[in-house]
């Protein structure tokens, strides 16, 4: 299991590689209305992101990581297609 400090560092490196802020990993953690911009919503749950990083770290063999990537890519394709259909139906 990755300690939280290491997970935070890994998130930072991933965000940098993506050219995005770390906040992209916490989309549901937008600031709540009327709160200071740095304050996260009470509904914010960073645990799924940390769990994903910990699971990824536990997969040492490239073939296992590739299977996870294949599944994630398929999910992303399905989501993009669904959004495109929604926009077309609009």
N, C-alpha and C positions, 0 to 999 in steps of 0.2 A: 504494500500500500504506500502511495506517495504521501509524505507529510504535506500539510497545507502550504507551508512556505515554498516547498519545491513545486507544488501544483500551481501556485501563484506565479512563480518564475516561468514555468512552462507555458502558462496562459499568455504571459507577456511575450515570450518568444514566438508563440503561434500567432498572436495578434500582429506582431511586427512583420512576420513573414507574409501575412495576409494584407499588410498595409492598412490595417484597421485598428481602432481602439479596442482595448480589452473588453469594453462594454458589449461588444457584439456577442460575446459568449453568454451574456446575461440580458437578453432582449426583454424578458419579462420583468426586469429589475429597473424599469424606468422610474425617474423620480415621481413621487406622489404629488398630487396637486397641493399647492400651498407650502411645500417643503423646500428646504434649501436644496440647490441643484445637486449637491453631493450626496444627499440622503436618498436611500433606496426606498421603494415602496415596501410596506409591511408584507406584501405578498411575494416579495423577492425570495427566490430559492436557488442559491448557487450550487446546491448539492448535486443536481443532475450533471452539471458541467464537470464538477470535480470527480464525480463517479466515472464519467466517460474517460477523463484523463487517467484515472487510476486503473481502469480496465485496460486502456490502451497500453499503459506502462507494463501491465502484467503479461501482455502478449509479446513474448520475446522473439518468437519465430516469425520470419517474414511472411510465410504462407498464411499464418493466422491473421496477421495484420492485413494482408491483402484481402482475405475474406470479409473482414470488417469494412474495409474501404469499398469493396464491391457492393455490399449491402447499403452503405451510406450513400454511395453514388446513385443507386437505384431509387432510394427514398427521395433524394434531391431531384432526380429526373421526374419522378411521379408528382412531387409537389409543384415543380415548375409547370408541368403539363396541366395540372389541375387549376393552377392560377391563370394560365393562359386561356383555358376553357371558360373560367369564370369571367375574365375580362372580355372575351369575345361575346359572351351571353349578356354582358353588361348592363 
